């Protein structure tokens, strides 16, 4: 039985060595990929380009609304929500200018002097695209039509 135990022990040691070797090789391969392209400035089909967060920033708009005097409008409080977390998802996550314009219309219905300005930009993957610069009162029907078409201002 002593020789059987020795065989088992040597097999498990060999398996352990293979596992450690495979782990080290895979780790080196993962670490060398970005190094190869970014530091050595070489290209290869084996070592692909590492692009973190690639494709992030699509379908998102950043919008701030302002009163006539330049004070920022808290859309959640004005639309009768306790805070951001209690507001519906359609009010928290604005994906397109259509969503921004829908919220603008709701705010125009709540603001007393019917004067709301908007600064909005939407993500285009690599950068922000300005959609509205806050120059006009969007509660006026003619100004709202220009923004509905998504024109830059």
C-alpha atoms as a printed R data frame, in Angstrom:
    type eleno elety resid chain resno       x      y       z
1   ATOM     1    CA   UNK     A     1   0.000  0.000   0.000
2   ATOM     2    CA   UNK     A     2   2.918  2.281   0.535
3   ATOM     3    CA   UNK     A     3   3.713  2.350  -3.187
4   ATOM     4    CA   UNK     A     4   0.045  3.107  -4.031
5   ATOM     5    CA   UNK     A     5   0.088  6.123  -1.720
6   ATOM     6    CA   UNK     A     6   3.302  7.344  -3.287
7   ATOM     7    CA   UNK     A     7   1.739  7.128  -6.762
8   ATOM     8    CA   UNK     A     8  -1.330  9.065  -5.583
9   ATOM     9    CA   UNK     A     9   0.822 11.745  -3.987
10  ATOM    10    CA   UNK     A    10   3.002 12.139  -7.060
11  ATOM    11    CA   UNK     A    11  -0.086 12.333  -9.320
12  ATOM    12    CA   UNK     A    12  -1.669 15.028  -7.169
13  ATOM    13    CA   UNK     A    13   1.637 16.950  -7.142
14  ATOM    14    CA   UNK     A    14   1.813 16.728 -10.935
15  ATOM    15    CA   UNK     A    15  -1.791 17.922 -11.198
16  ATOM    16    CA   UNK     A    16  -1.024 20.809  -8.845
17  ATOM    17    CA   UNK     A    17   2.031 21.780 -10.903
18  ATOM    18    CA   UNK     A    18  -0.059 21.715 -14.119
19  ATOM    19    CA   UNK     A    19  -2.791 23.812 -12.543
20  ATOM    20    CA   UNK     A    20  -0.329 26.393 -11.219
21  ATOM    21    CA   UNK     A    21   1.422 26.451 -14.596
22  ATOM    22    CA   UNK     A    22  -1.867 26.972 -16.447
23  ATOM    23    CA   UNK     A    23  -2.838 29.744 -14.041
24  ATOM    24    CA   UNK     A    24   0.513 31.504 -14.474
25  ATOM    25    CA   UNK     A    25   0.363 31.221 -18.279
26  ATOM    26    CA   UNK     A    26  -3.199 32.550 -18.484
27  ATOM    27    CA   UNK     A    27  -2.396 35.383 -16.089
28  ATOM    28    CA   UNK     A    28   0.675 36.333 -18.115
29  ATOM    29    CA   UNK     A    29  -1.345 36.232 -21.332
30  ATOM    30    CA   UNK     A    30  -4.015 38.516 -19.837
31  ATOM    31    CA   UNK     A    31  -1.447 40.961 -18.467
32  ATOM    32    CA   UNK     A    32   0.734 41.002 -21.581
33  ATOM    33    CA   UNK     A    33  -2.121 41.855 -23.964
34  ATOM    34    CA   UNK     A    34  -2.577 45.511 -22.919
35  ATOM    35    CA   UNK     A    35   1.186 45.870 -22.363
36  ATOM    36    CA   UNK     A    36   1.943 44.648 -25.890
37  ATOM    37    CA   UNK     A    37  -0.355 47.195 -27.539
38  ATOM    38    CA   UNK     A    38  -0.012 50.163 -25.210
39  ATOM    39    CA   UNK     A    39   3.660 50.069 -24.192
40  ATOM    40    CA   UNK     A    40   5.339 48.287 -27.080
41  ATOM    41    CA   UNK     A    41   2.964 49.928 -29.616
42  ATOM    42    CA   UNK     A    42   2.632 46.708 -31.599
43  ATOM    43    CA   UNK     A    43  -0.410 45.050 -33.101
44  ATOM    44    CA   UNK     A    44  -1.334 41.412 -33.128
45  ATOM    45    CA   UNK     A    45  -4.400 39.272 -33.696
46  ATOM    46    CA   UNK     A    46  -3.444 37.263 -30.618
47  ATOM    47    CA   UNK     A    47  -3.222 40.249 -28.260
48  ATOM    48    CA   UNK     A    48  -6.384 42.251 -28.803
49  ATOM    49    CA   UNK     A    49  -6.785 45.879 -27.896
50  ATOM    50    CA   UNK     A    50  -8.075 46.387 -24.383
51  ATOM    51    CA   UNK     A    51 -10.746 49.068 -24.395
52  ATOM    52    CA   UNK     A    52 -12.442 49.437 -21.034
53  ATOM    53    CA   UNK     A    53 -15.921 50.934 -21.061
54  ATOM    54    CA   UNK     A    54 -16.110 50.707 -24.843
55  ATOM    55    CA   UNK     A    55 -19.640 51.468 -25.989
56  ATOM    56    CA   UNK     A    56 -20.627 53.214 -22.762
57  ATOM    57    CA   UNK     A    57 -22.366 56.536 -23.056
58  ATOM    58    CA   UNK     A    58 -25.003 55.700 -25.635
59  ATOM    59    CA   UNK     A    59 -28.660 56.353 -24.850
60  ATOM    60    CA   UNK     A    60 -28.092 58.849 -22.065
61  ATOM    61    CA   UNK     A    61 -28.892 62.537 -21.833
62  ATOM    62    CA   UNK     A    62 -27.758 64.977 -19.176
63  ATOM    63    CA   UNK     A    63 -30.229 67.813 -18.686
64  ATOM    64    CA   UNK     A    64 -30.601 70.728 -16.277
65  ATOM    65    CA   UNK     A    65 -33.580 73.047 -16.260
66  ATOM    66    CA   UNK     A    66 -33.477 76.648 -15.038
67  ATOM    67    CA   UNK     A    67 -35.941 79.339 -13.998
68  ATOM    68    CA   UNK     A    68 -35.859 82.775 -15.607
69  ATOM    69    CA   UNK     A    69 -33.486 84.046 -12.886
70  ATOM    70    CA   UNK     A    70 -30.954 81.255 -13.558
71  ATOM    71    CA   UNK     A    71 -31.771 79.146 -10.487
72  ATOM    72    CA   UNK     A    72 -31.712 75.425 -11.243
73  ATOM    73    CA   UNK     A    73 -35.056 73.622 -11.175
74  ATOM    74    CA   UNK     A    74 -35.260 70.479  -9.059
75  ATOM    75    CA   UNK     A    75 -37.438 68.412 -11.394
76  ATOM    76    CA   UNK     A    76 -38.219 65.822  -8.745
77  ATOM    77    CA   UNK     A    77 -39.623 68.281  -6.203
78  ATOM    78    CA   UNK     A    78 -41.451 70.349  -8.808
79  ATOM    79    CA   UNK     A    79 -43.153 67.232 -10.160
80  ATOM    80    CA   UNK     A    80 -44.205 66.222  -6.610
81  ATOM    81    CA   UNK     A    81 -41.653 63.504  -5.836
82  ATOM    82    CA   UNK     A    82 -39.935 63.284  -2.476
83  ATOM    83    CA   UNK     A    83 -36.496 62.658  -3.975
84  ATOM    84    CA   UNK     A    84 -34.749 61.116  -6.965
85  ATOM    85    CA   UNK     A    85 -35.177 57.554  -5.689
86  ATOM    86    CA   UNK     A    86 -38.954 57.901  -5.334
87  ATOM    87    CA   UNK     A    87 -39.367 59.327  -8.853
88  ATOM    88    CA   UNK     A    88 -40.328 56.986 -11.706
89  ATOM    89    CA   UNK     A    89 -37.533 55.632 -13.889
90  ATOM    90    CA   UNK     A    90 -38.803 57.626 -16.869
91  ATOM    91    CA   UNK     A    91 -38.003 60.826 -14.948
92  ATOM    92    CA   UNK     A    92 -34.624 59.686 -13.605
93  ATOM    93    CA   UNK     A    93 -33.111 58.098 -16.725
94  ATOM    94    CA   UNK     A    94 -33.429 60.312 -19.779
95  ATOM    95    CA   UNK     A    95 -32.252 58.413 -22.827
96  ATOM    96    CA   UNK     A    96 -33.148 60.672 -25.744
97  ATOM    97    CA   UNK     A    97 -34.122 64.270 -26.457
98  ATOM    98    CA   UNK     A    98 -37.695 63.006 -26.749
99  ATOM    99    CA   UNK     A    99 -37.536 62.068 -23.038
100 ATOM   100    CA   UNK     A   100 -35.976 65.436 -22.188
101 ATOM   101    CA   UNK     A   101 -38.715 67.271 -24.099
102 ATOM   102    CA   UNK     A   102 -41.428 65.263 -22.322
103 ATOM   103    CA   UNK     A   103 -40.024 66.327 -18.933
104 ATOM   104    CA   UNK     A   104 -39.668 69.919 -20.176
105 ATOM   105    CA   UNK     A   105 -43.361 69.953 -21.074
106 ATOM   106    CA   UNK     A   106 -44.265 68.651 -17.603
107 ATOM   107    CA   UNK     A   107 -42.107 71.336 -15.978
108 ATOM   108    CA   UNK     A   108 -43.655 74.070 -18.131
109 ATOM   109    CA   UNK     A   109 -47.085 73.011 -16.880
110 ATOM   110    CA   UNK     A   110 -45.902 73.392 -13.240
111 ATOM   111    CA   UNK     A   111 -43.813 76.591 -13.385
112 ATOM   112    CA   UNK     A   112 -45.878 79.674 -12.516
113 ATOM   113    CA   UNK     A   113 -44.349 82.184 -14.910
114 ATOM   114    CA   UNK     A   114 -44.122 79.648 -17.768
115 ATOM   115    CA   UNK     A   115 -40.428 80.287 -18.278
116 ATOM   116    CA   UNK     A   116 -38.081 77.289 -18.356
117 ATOM   117    CA   UNK     A   117 -34.633 77.134 -19.880
118 ATOM   118    CA   UNK     A   118 -32.779 73.919 -20.625
119 ATOM   119    CA   UNK     A   119 -29.135 72.929 -20.883
120 ATOM   120    CA   UNK     A   120 -28.954 69.460 -22.379
121 ATOM   121    CA   UNK     A   121 -26.361 67.172 -23.853
122 ATOM   122    CA   UNK     A   122 -26.592 63.569 -25.000
123 ATOM   123    CA   UNK     A   123 -23.927 60.886 -25.098
124 ATOM   124    CA   UNK     A   124 -22.664 59.716 -28.447
125 ATOM   125    CA   UNK     A   125 -20.293 56.981 -27.292
126 ATOM   126    CA   UNK     A   126 -17.084 58.952 -27.401
127 ATOM   127    CA   UNK     A   127 -18.214 62.406 -26.338
128 ATOM   128    CA   UNK     A   128 -21.139 64.566 -25.340
129 ATOM   129    CA   UNK     A   129 -23.180 66.340 -28.016
130 ATOM   130    CA   UNK     A   130 -24.727 69.624 -26.884
131 ATOM   131    CA   UNK     A   131 -28.440 69.717 -27.696
132 ATOM   132    CA   UNK     A   132 -29.597 72.900 -25.987
133 ATOM   133    CA   UNK     A   133 -27.600 75.744 -24.483
134 ATOM   134    CA   UNK     A   134 -30.279 77.288 -22.257
135 ATOM   135    CA   UNK     A   135 -30.730 80.456 -24.323
136 ATOM   136    CA   UNK     A   136 -34.498 80.325 -24.918
137 ATOM   137    CA   UNK     A   137 -37.676 79.923 -22.970
138 ATOM   138    CA   UNK     A   138 -38.919 76.451 -23.852
139 ATOM   139    CA   UNK     A   139 -42.415 77.038 -22.528
140 ATOM   140    CA   UNK     A   140 -43.117 79.165 -25.572
141 ATOM   141    CA   UNK     A   141 -44.546 76.907 -28.260
142 ATOM   142    CA   UNK     A   142 -42.226 78.111 -31.065
143 ATOM   143    CA   UNK     A   143 -39.058 77.474 -29.031
144 ATOM   144    CA   UNK     A   144 -40.225 74.018 -27.978
145 ATOM   145    CA   UNK     A   145 -40.732 72.982 -31.627
146 ATOM   146    CA   UNK     A   146 -37.076 73.746 -32.396
147 ATOM   147    CA   UNK     A   147 -35.899 71.543 -29.533
148 ATOM   148    CA   UNK     A   148 -38.304 68.728 -30.481
149 ATOM   149    CA   UNK     A   149 -36.395 68.312 -33.729
150 ATOM   150    CA   UNK     A   150 -33.192 67.853 -31.706
151 ATOM   151    CA   UNK     A   151 -31.414 70.809 -33.263
152 ATOM   152    CA   UNK     A   152 -28.272 72.040 -31.601
153 ATOM   153    CA   UNK     A   153 -28.396 75.578 -30.320
